[in-house]
Every structure is written in C-alpha cells, then in structure tokens.
C-alpha cells in the first residue's frame, strides 16, 4: 500500500482522536443495529456533516473522543487533516444513503451502515484509511481524465 496517494493540506488532526471517533461511529452503528432507531442514523449524518464540511472541533463525536483521550492521557499524534476530511465526506455519503434508504428498507439501510462500520473499525483498530484507497483508485483517475 505504499503507492496510496492521499489529499494533502496544511491543517493537522490528532490521530488518536480520529481513531477514537471511528470507534464511536462503530459503536453508534451497533446501537442502531440493536434498536433500529432512525434517530441514531440522523445523529451519525449530522456528525459527519459537521466533520466533513465544518471545523472538526464542533463535531459531538470528535469532542467526545477528545475528552476520552484527555481522561486516559492518550498521547496526541499529529497527522495531515485532509485525508480525514475526505474520509468524513465518504462517511457522510454512506450515512446519508442509509438515512434515505431507511423508510424504504431498514435492512438495506443497516447493510450500508455495516459497511461504514467496517471502514470505521479499520481506522479505529488498524489505522487503515479506506478513504485513501478510494481517493487513489477512484478520485484521482477521474480527475486525470
């Protein structure tokens, strides 16, 4: 995977908080799977909107992840923020799709969220960003044409 190309910016993010946020997203999706509450999907969509299109510090899940990192004295690790913004936009697309599918078929909505959960867990547990793969193999080739 050394050939992956991610977007680059001058802004930075805390990798520890990013990974904790991914874990929190996965936790919310498990909660949705157990309750089938559309409000959980709405909360996920709102959080992705905030992280993808505004300043991350206002995201409730990022704020909670920051507080968890402080309580457990987890060392901040500075990383480039652009790949995480791109990944948040991909997460937004998945979550808004799940929300749109919910009235039509809650089971398909759950499948979409389970894929998103897999991506979030890859980030949280293995520091593996699916957004970078999407960017490298989908976005860049489309931009070159």
C-alpha positions in Angstrom: 0.0 0.0 0.0 3.0 2.3 -0.3 1.5 3.6 -3.6 -1.6 5.2 -2.0 -1.9 8.9 -2.5 -4.0 10.9 -0.1 -5.1 14.6 -0.3 -2.8 17.0 1.5 -3.4 20.2 3.4 -1.6 22.5 5.9 -4.2 21.6 8.6 -3.5 18.8 11.1 -5.6 16.5 13.2 -4.9 14.3 16.2 -4.7 10.7 15.0 -5.7 9.4 18.5 -8.9 11.4 18.4 -9.6 10.4 14.8 -9.3 6.7 15.7 -11.4 7.1 18.8 -14.0 8.9 16.7 -14.1 5.9 14.3 -14.7 3.7 17.3 -17.5 5.9 18.4 -19.1 5.8 14.9 -18.9 2.0 15.0 -20.5 2.0 18.5 -23.4 4.1 17.3 -23.9 1.7 14.3 -24.1 -1.3 16.7 -26.6 0.7 18.8 -28.6 1.3 15.6 -28.5 -2.4 14.8 -29.8 -3.2 18.2 -32.6 -0.6 18.3 -33.4 0.2 14.7 -33.8 3.8 15.7 -33.7 6.2 12.8 -32.5 8.9 15.2 -29.2 7.2 15.5 -28.7 7.4 11.8 -29.6 11.1 11.9 -27.1 11.7 14.7 -24.4 9.9 12.5 -25.3 12.0 9.5 -25.2 15.3 11.5 -21.8 14.4 13.0 -20.4 13.5 9.5 -21.8 16.8 8.1 -20.0 18.7 10.9 -16.7 16.9 10.4 -16.8 16.9 6.6 -17.9 20.4 6.0 -17.1 22.5 9.1 -14.4 22.7 11.8 -13.9 19.3 13.4 -13.8 20.7 16.9 -17.6 21.2 16.7 -18.4 17.6 16.0 -20.0 15.9 19.0 -18.2 12.6 18.4 -14.8 14.3 17.9 -15.4 16.4 21.0 -16.2 13.2 23.0 -13.2 11.4 21.5 -11.0 14.4 22.6 -12.4 14.1 26.1 -11.8 10.4 26.2 -8.2 11.0 25.1 -7.7 13.5 27.8 -9.1 11.3 30.6 -6.9 8.4 29.6 -3.9 10.7 28.9 -3.5 9.3 25.4 -0.6 10.9 23.5 -1.7 13.2 20.7 -0.2 12.2 17.3 -0.3 14.9 14.7 -1.3 13.9 11.1 -2.5 15.6 8.0 -6.2 16.5 8.2 -7.0 16.4 4.5 -7.3 12.6 4.2 -9.6 12.6 7.3 -11.8 15.3 5.8 -12.1 13.2 2.6 -12.9 10.1 4.7 -15.5 12.1 6.6 -17.1 13.0 3.3 -17.2 9.4 2.2 -18.7 8.6 5.6 -21.3 11.3 5.0 -22.2 9.7 1.7 -22.7 6.3 3.3 -24.7 7.7 6.3 -27.0 9.9 4.1 -27.6 6.9 1.9 -28.5 4.8 4.9 -30.9 7.5 6.1 -32.5 7.8 2.6 -32.9 4.0 2.5 -34.4 3.7 6.0 -38.0 4.4 5.0 -37.8 2.1 2.0 -36.0 -0.8 3.6 -34.4 -0.6 7.1 -32.5 -3.8 6.4 -30.7 -2.4 3.4 -30.0 0.7 5.4 -28.4 -1.5 8.0 -26.2 -3.1 5.4 -24.9 0.3 4.3 -24.2 1.2 7.9 -22.4 -2.1 8.5 -20.1 -1.3 5.6 -19.5 2.1 7.1 -18.8 0.4 10.4 -16.3 -1.9 8.8 -14.5 1.2 7.5 -14.6 3.0 10.9 -13.3 -0.1 12.6 -10.4 -0.4 10.1 -9.5 3.1 11.0 -10.0 2.7 14.8 -8.3 -0.7 15.3 -5.8 -0.9 12.5 -5.1 2.7 11.5 -6.2 1.8 7.9 -7.9 4.5 6.0 -10.3 3.3 3.3 -10.7 6.9 2.2 -7.1 6.8 0.9 -7.9 3.8 -1.2 -11.0 5.4 -2.6 -9.1 8.7 -3.3 -6.2 6.8 -5.0 -8.2 4.4 -7.2 -11.4 6.4 -7.8 -11.0 10.1 -7.4 -7.5 10.6 -8.9 -8.2 8.6 -12.0 -11.4 10.5 -12.6 -9.6 13.8 -12.1 -6.9 12.8 -14.7 -9.5 12.2 -17.4 
